[in-house]
Amino acid sequence: LNVRSRLVGGELNLSKRDDLFAGTPPLEALRFMASCCASSPGSIIMSTDVKRAYFYAAATRPIFIVIPSEDWQDGDENMVGQLNLSLYGTRDAALNWARTYSKLLTDNGFVTGKHSDQNFYHPHRDIVLTCHGDDFTAAGAENQLLWLKKVLHTAYDCKTEFLGPDPKKHVQELRILN
């Protein structure tokens, strides 16, 4: 049984803001990745799910929330709190998270895709990667993907699986984007 729950903000959309866009990669990105893997001997696929991803992204504007009763400390009953980190349900949370993971990847040698900001390529390690929300999917040589796993796990709390030919080291079936 896989039960998930999270605190979600309910920010009202009172004004049009074109600057809050955070895109998603096209489905073809996953198809391309599978094709790259199938046509490159020794390539495997890595899937990483970042837990509570938006909480890694700093809030970029003042946002105040009513403190949930489950989190009250003495005196909090009539107080509000200012967010330091992005919260699911706020209008700019996805954009803040995209900026956060993009900086991590480019700081580690990845190049952002020309037509989709959620697709990346590492020219020296020959890794292709796509990010959909908090789910990273990458293809490349196993030793290079182990390097990428270390990069992601150093920065975030993650769950990673490898899809490959060796049933002792790799899963034989992978669920991506549920």
PyMOL commands that place a pseudoatom at each C-alpha (Angstrom):
pseudoatom trace, name=CA, resn=LEU, resi=1, chain=A, elem=C, hetatm=0, pos=[0.000, 0.000, 0.000]
pseudoatom trace, name=CA, resn=ASN, resi=2, chain=A, elem=C, hetatm=0, pos=[1.483, 3.317, -1.107]
pseudoatom trace, name=CA, resn=VAL, resi=3, chain=A, elem=C, hetatm=0, pos=[-0.187, 6.170, 0.790]
pseudoatom trace, name=CA, resn=ARG, resi=4, chain=A, elem=C, hetatm=0, pos=[0.834, 9.752, 0.119]
pseudoatom trace, name=CA, resn=SER, resi=5, chain=A, elem=C, hetatm=0, pos=[-0.247, 12.949, 1.781]
pseudoatom trace, name=CA, resn=ARG, resi=6, chain=A, elem=C, hetatm=0, pos=[1.131, 16.467, 1.792]
pseudoatom trace, name=CA, resn=LEU, resi=7, chain=A, elem=C, hetatm=0, pos=[0.372, 19.965, 2.921]
pseudoatom trace, name=CA, resn=VAL, resi=8, chain=A, elem=C, hetatm=0, pos=[-0.902, 21.952, -0.045]
pseudoatom trace, name=CA, resn=GLY, resi=9, chain=A, elem=C, hetatm=0, pos=[-1.398, 25.693, -0.191]
pseudoatom trace, name=CA, resn=GLY, resi=10, chain=A, elem=C, hetatm=0, pos=[-4.514, 27.147, -1.733]
pseudoatom trace, name=CA, resn=GLU, resi=11, chain=A, elem=C, hetatm=0, pos=[-3.336, 30.391, -3.321]
pseudoatom trace, name=CA, resn=LEU, resi=12, chain=A, elem=C, hetatm=0, pos=[-5.980, 32.381, -5.136]
pseudoatom trace, name=CA, resn=ASN, resi=13, chain=A, elem=C, hetatm=0, pos=[-5.335, 33.368, -8.721]
pseudoatom trace, name=CA, resn=LEU, resi=14, chain=A, elem=C, hetatm=0, pos=[-6.277, 37.047, -8.520]
pseudoatom trace, name=CA, resn=SER, resi=15, chain=A, elem=C, hetatm=0, pos=[-4.110, 38.318, -11.366]
pseudoatom trace, name=CA, resn=LYS, resi=16, chain=A, elem=C, hetatm=0, pos=[-2.776, 37.078, -14.681]
pseudoatom trace, name=CA, resn=ARG, resi=17, chain=A, elem=C, hetatm=0, pos=[0.947, 36.284, -14.374]
pseudoatom trace, name=CA, resn=ASP, resi=18, chain=A, elem=C, hetatm=0, pos=[2.632, 35.039, -17.560]
pseudoatom trace, name=CA, resn=ASP, resi=19, chain=A, elem=C, hetatm=0, pos=[5.960, 34.782, -15.698]
pseudoatom trace, name=CA, resn=LEU, resi=20, chain=A, elem=C, hetatm=0, pos=[4.782, 31.790, -13.619]
pseudoatom trace, name=CA, resn=PHE, resi=21, chain=A, elem=C, hetatm=0, pos=[4.969, 29.229, -16.425]
pseudoatom trace, name=CA, resn=ALA, resi=22, chain=A, elem=C, hetatm=0, pos=[6.769, 25.932, -15.756]
pseudoatom trace, name=CA, resn=GLY, resi=23, chain=A, elem=C, hetatm=0, pos=[6.562, 23.571, -18.697]
pseudoatom trace, name=CA, resn=THR, resi=24, chain=A, elem=C, hetatm=0, pos=[6.559, 19.810, -18.963]
pseudoatom trace, name=CA, resn=PRO, resi=25, chain=A, elem=C, hetatm=0, pos=[8.593, 17.809, -21.465]
pseudoatom trace, name=CA, resn=PRO, resi=26, chain=A, elem=C, hetatm=0, pos=[6.853, 16.250, -24.450]
pseudoatom trace, name=CA, resn=LEU, resi=27, chain=A, elem=C, hetatm=0, pos=[6.127, 12.510, -24.306]
pseudoatom trace, name=CA, resn=GLU, resi=28, chain=A, elem=C, hetatm=0, pos=[8.509, 12.143, -27.253]
pseudoatom trace, name=CA, resn=ALA, resi=29, chain=A, elem=C, hetatm=0, pos=[11.377, 12.891, -24.846]
pseudoatom trace, name=CA, resn=LEU, resi=30, chain=A, elem=C, hetatm=0, pos=[10.782, 9.555, -23.097]
pseudoatom trace, name=CA, resn=ARG, resi=31, chain=A, elem=C, hetatm=0, pos=[10.458, 7.784, -26.444]
pseudoatom trace, name=CA, resn=PHE, resi=32, chain=A, elem=C, hetatm=0, pos=[13.730, 9.369, -27.589]
pseudoatom trace, name=CA, resn=MET, resi=33, chain=A, elem=C, hetatm=0, pos=[15.422, 8.253, -24.381]
pseudoatom trace, name=CA, resn=ALA, resi=34, chain=A, elem=C, hetatm=0, pos=[14.249, 4.662, -24.855]
pseudoatom trace, name=CA, resn=SER, resi=35, chain=A, elem=C, hetatm=0, pos=[15.481, 4.783, -28.452]
pseudoatom trace, name=CA, resn=CYS, resi=36, chain=A, elem=C, hetatm=0, pos=[18.892, 6.117, -27.360]
pseudoatom trace, name=CA, resn=CYS, resi=37, chain=A, elem=C, hetatm=0, pos=[19.161, 3.346, -24.810]
pseudoatom trace, name=CA, resn=ALA, resi=38, chain=A, elem=C, hetatm=0, pos=[18.134, 0.623, -27.262]
pseudoatom trace, name=CA, resn=SER, resi=39, chain=A, elem=C, hetatm=0, pos=[20.577, 1.795, -29.936]
pseudoatom trace, name=CA, resn=SER, resi=40, chain=A, elem=C, hetatm=0, pos=[23.578, 2.277, -27.629]
pseudoatom trace, name=CA, resn=PRO, resi=41, chain=A, elem=C, hetatm=0, pos=[25.170, -0.957, -26.357]
pseudoatom trace, name=CA, resn=GLY, resi=42, chain=A, elem=C, hetatm=0, pos=[25.731, -0.797, -22.615]
pseudoatom trace, name=CA, resn=SER, resi=43, chain=A, elem=C, hetatm=0, pos=[23.137, 1.911, -22.022]
pseudoatom trace, name=CA, resn=ILE, resi=44, chain=A, elem=C, hetatm=0, pos=[20.516, 1.596, -19.316]
pseudoatom trace, name=CA, resn=ILE, resi=45, chain=A, elem=C, hetatm=0, pos=[17.736, 3.820, -17.993]
pseudoatom trace, name=CA, resn=MET, resi=46, chain=A, elem=C, hetatm=0, pos=[17.668, 5.468, -14.581]
pseudoatom trace, name=CA, resn=SER, resi=47, chain=A, elem=C, hetatm=0, pos=[14.473, 6.741, -12.955]
pseudoatom trace, name=CA, resn=THR, resi=48, chain=A, elem=C, hetatm=0, pos=[14.690, 9.075, -9.948]
pseudoatom trace, name=CA, resn=ASP, resi=49, chain=A, elem=C, hetatm=0, pos=[11.785, 10.434, -7.938]
pseudoatom trace, name=CA, resn=VAL, resi=50, chain=A, elem=C, hetatm=0, pos=[12.623, 13.406, -5.707]
pseudoatom trace, name=CA, resn=LYS, resi=51, chain=A, elem=C, hetatm=0, pos=[10.662, 13.329, -2.474]
pseudoatom trace, name=CA, resn=ARG, resi=52, chain=A, elem=C, hetatm=0, pos=[8.966, 16.598, -1.475]
pseudoatom trace, name=CA, resn=ALA, resi=53, chain=A, elem=C, hetatm=0, pos=[10.651, 18.356, -4.399]
pseudoatom trace, name=CA, resn=TYR, resi=54, chain=A, elem=C, hetatm=0, pos=[9.112, 21.811, -4.054]
pseudoatom trace, name=CA, resn=PHE, resi=55, chain=A, elem=C, hetatm=0, pos=[10.496, 22.151, -0.527]
pseudoatom trace, name=CA, resn=TYR, resi=56, chain=A, elem=C, hetatm=0, pos=[14.012, 22.292, -2.047]
pseudoatom trace, name=CA, resn=ALA, resi=57, chain=A, elem=C, hetatm=0, pos=[13.123, 25.485, -3.924]
pseudoatom trace, name=CA, resn=ALA, resi=58, chain=A, elem=C, hetatm=0, pos=[13.388, 28.792, -2.085]
pseudoatom trace, name=CA, resn=ALA, resi=59, chain=A, elem=C, hetatm=0, pos=[10.323, 31.022, -2.043]
pseudoatom trace, name=CA, resn=THR, resi=60, chain=A, elem=C, hetatm=0, pos=[11.024, 33.948, -4.352]
pseudoatom trace, name=CA, resn=ARG, resi=61, chain=A, elem=C, hetatm=0, pos=[8.362, 36.322, -3.042]
pseudoatom trace, name=CA, resn=PRO, resi=62, chain=A, elem=C, hetatm=0, pos=[6.691, 36.970, 0.292]
pseudoatom trace, name=CA, resn=ILE, resi=63, chain=A, elem=C, hetatm=0, pos=[4.014, 34.326, 0.870]
pseudoatom trace, name=CA, resn=PHE, resi=64, chain=A, elem=C, hetatm=0, pos=[2.165, 33.948, 4.143]
pseudoatom trace, name=CA, resn=ILE, resi=65, chain=A, elem=C, hetatm=0, pos=[0.063, 30.979, 5.259]
pseudoatom trace, name=CA, resn=VAL, resi=66, chain=A, elem=C, hetatm=0, pos=[-2.213, 30.223, 8.148]
pseudoatom trace, name=CA, resn=ILE, resi=67, chain=A, elem=C, hetatm=0, pos=[-0.250, 27.813, 10.315]
pseudoatom trace, name=CA, resn=PRO, resi=68, chain=A, elem=C, hetatm=0, pos=[-1.965, 24.398, 10.171]
pseudoatom trace, name=CA, resn=SER, resi=69, chain=A, elem=C, hetatm=0, pos=[-3.450, 23.424, 13.534]
pseudoatom trace, name=CA, resn=GLU, resi=70, chain=A, elem=C, hetatm=0, pos=[-1.412, 20.183, 13.452]
pseudoatom trace, name=CA, resn=ASP, resi=71, chain=A, elem=C, hetatm=0, pos=[1.751, 22.302, 13.486]
pseudoatom trace, name=CA, resn=TRP, resi=72, chain=A, elem=C, hetatm=0, pos=[0.798, 24.838, 16.170]
pseudoatom trace, name=CA, resn=GLN, resi=73, chain=A, elem=C, hetatm=0, pos=[3.151, 25.635, 18.963]
pseudoatom trace, name=CA, resn=ASP, resi=74, chain=A, elem=C, hetatm=0, pos=[2.045, 27.638, 22.004]
pseudoatom trace, name=CA, resn=GLY, resi=75, chain=A, elem=C, hetatm=0, pos=[0.749, 31.012, 20.809]
pseudoatom trace, name=CA, resn=ASP, resi=76, chain=A, elem=C, hetatm=0, pos=[0.358, 30.084, 17.104]
pseudoatom trace, name=CA, resn=GLU, resi=77, chain=A, elem=C, hetatm=0, pos=[-3.452, 29.877, 17.180]
pseudoatom trace, name=CA, resn=ASN, resi=78, chain=A, elem=C, hetatm=0, pos=[-4.032, 33.315, 15.583]
pseudoatom trace, name=CA, resn=MET, resi=79, chain=A, elem=C, hetatm=0, pos=[-0.738, 33.631, 13.726]
pseudoatom trace, name=CA, resn=VAL, resi=80, chain=A, elem=C, hetatm=0, pos=[0.424, 33.300, 10.148]
pseudoatom trace, name=CA, resn=GLY, resi=81, chain=A, elem=C, hetatm=0, pos=[3.787, 32.089, 8.930]
pseudoatom trace, name=CA, resn=GLN, resi=82, chain=A, elem=C, hetatm=0, pos=[5.989, 33.316, 6.103]
pseudoatom trace, name=CA, resn=LEU, resi=83, chain=A, elem=C, hetatm=0, pos=[7.217, 30.627, 3.738]
pseudoatom trace, name=CA, resn=ASN, resi=84, chain=A, elem=C, hetatm=0, pos=[10.959, 30.275, 3.226]
pseudoatom trace, name=CA, resn=LEU, resi=85, chain=A, elem=C, hetatm=0, pos=[10.506, 27.427, 0.746]
pseudoatom trace, name=CA, resn=SER, resi=86, chain=A, elem=C, hetatm=0, pos=[8.020, 26.790, -2.043]
pseudoatom trace, name=CA, resn=LEU, resi=87, chain=A, elem=C, hetatm=0, pos=[4.800, 25.044, -1.108]
pseudoatom trace, name=CA, resn=TYR, resi=88, chain=A, elem=C, hetatm=0, pos=[2.672, 22.791, -3.297]
pseudoatom trace, name=CA, resn=GLY, resi=89, chain=A, elem=C, hetatm=0, pos=[-0.394, 24.766, -4.380]
pseudoatom trace, name=CA, resn=THR, resi=90, chain=A, elem=C, hetatm=0, pos=[1.306, 28.150, -4.608]
pseudoatom trace, name=CA, resn=ARG, resi=91, chain=A, elem=C, hetatm=0, pos=[1.378, 29.657, -8.051]
pseudoatom trace, name=CA, resn=ASP, resi=92, chain=A, elem=C, hetatm=0, pos=[5.139, 29.822, -8.511]
pseudoatom trace, name=CA, resn=ALA, resi=93, chain=A, elem=C, hetatm=0, pos=[6.184, 26.577, -6.795]
pseudoatom trace, name=CA, resn=ALA, resi=94, chain=A, elem=C, hetatm=0, pos=[6.682, 24.594, -10.025]
pseudoatom trace, name=CA, resn=LEU, resi=95, chain=A, elem=C, hetatm=0, pos=[8.719, 27.405, -11.588]
pseudoatom trace, name=CA, resn=ASN, resi=96, chain=A, elem=C, hetatm=0, pos=[10.890, 27.733, -8.473]
pseudoatom trace, name=CA, resn=TRP, resi=97, chain=A, elem=C, hetatm=0, pos=[11.528, 23.970, -8.470]
pseudoatom trace, name=CA, resn=ALA, resi=98, chain=A, elem=C, hetatm=0, pos=[12.388, 23.995, -12.199]
pseudoatom trace, name=CA, resn=ARG, resi=99, chain=A, elem=C, hetatm=0, pos=[14.928, 26.770, -11.620]
pseudoatom trace, name=CA, resn=THR, resi=100, chain=A, elem=C, hetatm=0, pos=[16.405, 24.839, -8.675]
pseudoatom trace, name=CA, resn=TYR, resi=101, chain=A, elem=C, hetatm=0, pos=[16.963, 21.520, -10.481]
pseudoatom trace, name=CA, resn=SER, resi=102, chain=A, elem=C, hetatm=0, pos=[18.068, 23.261, -13.697]
pseudoatom trace, name=CA, resn=LYS, resi=103, chain=A, elem=C, hetatm=0, pos=[20.797, 25.095, -11.787]
pseudoatom trace, name=CA, resn=LEU, resi=104, chain=A, elem=C, hetatm=0, pos=[21.972, 21.841, -10.178]
pseudoatom trace, name=CA, resn=LEU, resi=105, chain=A, elem=C, hetatm=0, pos=[22.149, 20.084, -13.548]
pseudoatom trace, name=CA, resn=THR, resi=106, chain=A, elem=C, hetatm=0, pos=[23.862, 22.914, -15.445]
pseudoatom trace, name=CA, resn=ASP, resi=107, chain=A, elem=C, hetatm=0, pos=[26.333, 23.433, -12.565]
pseudoatom trace, name=CA, resn=ASN, resi=108, chain=A, elem=C, hetatm=0, pos=[27.266, 19.766, -13.077]
pseudoatom trace, name=CA, resn=GLY, resi=109, chain=A, elem=C, hetatm=0, pos=[27.884, 20.029, -16.819]
pseudoatom trace, name=CA, resn=PHE, resi=110, chain=A, elem=C, hetatm=0, pos=[24.449, 19.445, -18.362]
pseudoatom trace, name=CA, resn=VAL, resi=111, chain=A, elem=C, hetatm=0, pos=[23.248, 21.537, -21.273]
pseudoatom trace, name=CA, resn=THR, resi=112, chain=A, elem=C, hetatm=0, pos=[19.585, 22.561, -21.397]
pseudoatom trace, name=CA, resn=GLY, resi=113, chain=A, elem=C, hetatm=0, pos=[17.569, 21.414, -24.403]
pseudoatom trace, name=CA, resn=LYS, resi=114, chain=A, elem=C, hetatm=0, pos=[16.980, 23.954, -27.179]
pseudoatom trace, name=CA, resn=HIS, resi=115, chain=A, elem=C, hetatm=0, pos=[13.249, 23.307, -27.524]
pseudoatom trace, name=CA, resn=SER, resi=116, chain=A, elem=C, hetatm=0, pos=[12.300, 22.101, -24.049]
pseudoatom trace, name=CA, resn=ASP, resi=117, chain=A, elem=C, hetatm=0, pos=[13.802, 23.415, -20.822]
pseudoatom trace, name=CA, resn=GLN, resi=118, chain=A, elem=C, hetatm=0, pos=[13.044, 20.081, -19.127]
pseudoatom trace, name=CA, resn=ASN, resi=119, chain=A, elem=C, hetatm=0, pos=[15.393, 18.098, -21.379]
pseudoatom trace, name=CA, resn=PHE, resi=120, chain=A, elem=C, hetatm=0, pos=[19.130, 17.990, -20.734]
pseudoatom trace, name=CA, resn=TYR, resi=121, chain=A, elem=C, hetatm=0, pos=[22.271, 16.461, -22.221]
pseudoatom trace, name=CA, resn=HIS, resi=122, chain=A, elem=C, hetatm=0, pos=[25.691, 15.974, -20.653]
pseudoatom trace, name=CA, resn=PRO, resi=123, chain=A, elem=C, hetatm=0, pos=[28.165, 16.119, -23.579]
pseudoatom trace, name=CA, resn=HIS, resi=124, chain=A, elem=C, hetatm=0, pos=[31.167, 14.665, -21.721]
pseudoatom trace, name=CA, resn=ARG, resi=125, chain=A, elem=C, hetatm=0, pos=[29.283, 11.847, -19.979]
pseudoatom trace, name=CA, resn=ASP, resi=126, chain=A, elem=C, hetatm=0, pos=[26.842, 11.170, -22.851]
pseudoatom trace, name=CA, resn=ILE, resi=127, chain=A, elem=C, hetatm=0, pos=[23.758, 11.224, -20.612]
pseudoatom trace, name=CA, resn=VAL, resi=128, chain=A, elem=C, hetatm=0, pos=[20.330, 12.262, -21.879]
pseudoatom trace, name=CA, resn=LEU, resi=129, chain=A, elem=C, hetatm=0, pos=[17.881, 13.353, -19.185]
pseudoatom trace, name=CA, resn=THR, resi=130, chain=A, elem=C, hetatm=0, pos=[14.333, 14.609, -18.976]
pseudoatom trace, name=CA, resn=CYS, resi=131, chain=A, elem=C, hetatm=0, pos=[12.533, 15.960, -15.922]
pseudoatom trace, name=CA, resn=HIS, resi=132, chain=A, elem=C, hetatm=0, pos=[8.770, 15.866, -15.518]
pseudoatom trace, name=CA, resn=GLY, resi=133, chain=A, elem=C, hetatm=0, pos=[7.830, 17.594, -12.270]
pseudoatom trace, name=CA, resn=ASP, resi=134, chain=A, elem=C, hetatm=0, pos=[9.865, 15.751, -9.628]
pseudoatom trace, name=CA, resn=ASP, resi=135, chain=A, elem=C, hetatm=0, pos=[10.623, 12.695, -11.802]
pseudoatom trace, name=CA, resn=PHE, resi=136, chain=A, elem=C, hetatm=0, pos=[13.985, 12.480, -13.574]
pseudoatom trace, name=CA, resn=THR, resi=137, chain=A, elem=C, hetatm=0, pos=[14.528, 9.892, -16.295]
pseudoatom trace, name=CA, resn=ALA, resi=138, chain=A, elem=C, hetatm=0, pos=[17.993, 9.465, -17.786]
pseudoatom trace, name=CA, resn=ALA, resi=139, chain=A, elem=C, hetatm=0, pos=[19.752, 7.137, -20.204]
pseudoatom trace, name=CA, resn=GLY, resi=140, chain=A, elem=C, hetatm=0, pos=[23.439, 6.411, -20.543]
pseudoatom trace, name=CA, resn=ALA, resi=141, chain=A, elem=C, hetatm=0, pos=[26.229, 4.077, -19.507]
pseudoatom trace, name=CA, resn=GLU, resi=142, chain=A, elem=C, hetatm=0, pos=[25.747, 2.613, -16.032]
pseudoatom trace, name=CA, resn=ASN, resi=143, chain=A, elem=C, hetatm=0, pos=[28.902, 4.168, -14.550]
pseudoatom trace, name=CA, resn=GLN, resi=144, chain=A, elem=C, hetatm=0, pos=[27.793, 7.605, -15.783]
pseudoatom trace, name=CA, resn=LEU, resi=145, chain=A, elem=C, hetatm=0, pos=[24.293, 7.156, -14.377]
pseudoatom trace, name=CA, resn=LEU, resi=146, chain=A, elem=C, hetatm=0, pos=[25.797, 6.158, -11.028]
pseudoatom trace, name=CA, resn=TRP, resi=147, chain=A, elem=C, hetatm=0, pos=[27.615, 9.516, -11.085]
pseudoatom trace, name=CA, resn=LEU, resi=148, chain=A, elem=C, hetatm=0, pos=[24.292, 11.267, -11.818]
pseudoatom trace, name=CA, resn=LYS, resi=149, chain=A, elem=C, hetatm=0, pos=[22.599, 9.349, -9.020]
pseudoatom trace, name=CA, resn=LYS, resi=150, chain=A, elem=C, hetatm=0, pos=[25.238, 10.635, -6.605]
pseudoatom trace, name=CA, resn=VAL, resi=151, chain=A, elem=C, hetatm=0, pos=[24.689, 14.219, -7.814]
pseudoatom trace, name=CA, resn=LEU, resi=152, chain=A, elem=C, hetatm=0, pos=[20.917, 13.978, -7.312]
pseudoatom trace, name=CA, resn=HIS, resi=153, chain=A, elem=C, hetatm=0, pos=[21.074, 12.096, -3.996]
pseudoatom trace, name=CA, resn=THR, resi=154, chain=A, elem=C, hetatm=0, pos=[23.612, 14.579, -2.599]
pseudoatom trace, name=CA, resn=ALA, resi=155, chain=A, elem=C, hetatm=0, pos=[21.216, 17.459, -3.281]
pseudoatom trace, name=CA, resn=TYR, resi=156, chain=A, elem=C, hetatm=0, pos=[17.827, 15.799, -2.684]
pseudoatom trace, name=CA, resn=ASP, resi=157, chain=A, elem=C, hetatm=0, pos=[16.113, 12.943, -0.881]
pseudoatom trace, name=CA, resn=CYS, resi=158, chain=A, elem=C, hetatm=0, pos=[15.386, 10.574, -3.778]
pseudoatom trace, name=CA, resn=LYS, resi=159, chain=A, elem=C, hetatm=0, pos=[14.350, 7.096, -4.782]
pseudoatom trace, name=CA, resn=THR, resi=160, chain=A, elem=C, hetatm=0, pos=[16.256, 5.722, -7.799]
pseudoatom trace, name=CA, resn=GLU, resi=161, chain=A, elem=C, hetatm=0, pos=[15.831, 2.594, -9.906]
pseudoatom trace, name=CA, resn=PHE, resi=162, chain=A, elem=C, hetatm=0, pos=[17.845, 1.305, -12.847]
pseudoatom trace, name=CA, resn=LEU, resi=163, chain=A, elem=C, hetatm=0, pos=[16.261, -0.516, -15.784]
pseudoatom trace, name=CA, resn=GLY, resi=164, chain=A, elem=C, hetatm=0, pos=[18.739, -2.789, -17.480]
pseudoatom trace, name=CA, resn=PRO, resi=165, chain=A, elem=C, hetatm=0, pos=[19.607, -6.317, -18.629]
pseudoatom trace, name=CA, resn=ASP, resi=166, chain=A, elem=C, hetatm=0, pos=[21.066, -7.698, -15.369]
pseudoatom trace, name=CA, resn=PRO, resi=167, chain=A, elem=C, hetatm=0, pos=[18.242, -8.898, -13.068]
pseudoatom trace, name=CA, resn=LYS, resi=168, chain=A, elem=C, hetatm=0, pos=[20.682, -8.960, -10.117]
pseudoatom trace, name=CA, resn=LYS, resi=169, chain=A, elem=C, hetatm=0, pos=[21.428, -5.209, -10.397]
pseudoatom trace, name=CA, resn=HIS, resi=170, chain=A, elem=C, hetatm=0, pos=[18.564, -3.766, -12.413]
pseudoatom trace, name=CA, resn=VAL, resi=171, chain=A, elem=C, hetatm=0, pos=[14.797, -3.844, -12.332]
pseudoatom trace, name=CA, resn=GLN, resi=172, chain=A, elem=C, hetatm=0, pos=[13.250, -5.532, -15.345]
pseudoatom trace, name=CA, resn=GLU, resi=173, chain=A, elem=C, hetatm=0, pos=[10.210, -3.271, -15.403]
pseudoatom trace, name=CA, resn=LEU, resi=174, chain=A, elem=C, hetatm=0, pos=[9.983, 0.422, -14.635]
pseudoatom trace, name=CA, resn=ARG, resi=175, chain=A, elem=C, hetatm=0, pos=[7.052, 2.688, -13.906]
pseudoatom trace, name=CA, resn=ILE, resi=176, chain=A, elem=C, hetatm=0, pos=[7.546, 6.253, -15.117]
pseudoatom trace, name=CA, resn=LEU, resi=177, chain=A, elem=C, hetatm=0, pos=[5.001, 8.990, -14.343]
pseudoatom trace, name=CA, resn=ASN, resi=178, chain=A, elem=C, hetatm=0, pos=[2.711, 6.356, -12.810]
for i in range(1, 178): cmd.bond("trace and resi %d" % i, "trace and resi %d" % (i + 1))
show_as sticks, trace
zoom trace
